[in-house]
Amino acid sequence: MSICSDHSMINYHDLSFLGRFRAVLHTWRDRQRQRQELARFTERDLHDVGLSWSEMVYEIEKPFWRA
């Protein structure tokens, strides 16, 4: 799971409406993919990244539009 991507550094003021819309869709897809990956973590993986089981469940149950 990636923590930060180059897309997080986009200057939204320079983008058209369509460009901003595409960036938002990309962000939503990334969140969905990352949460699906997080859902496959084992107890050891969670321990390695410093998350508890309940924190993981809380994160993966969020809708894709919520950060």
PyMOL commands that set and color helices and strands:
alter all, ss='L'
color gray80, all
select helices_A, chain A and resi 6-9+12-14+17-39+43-49+53-60
alter helices_A, ss='H'
color red, helices_A
deselect
rebuild
show_as cartoon
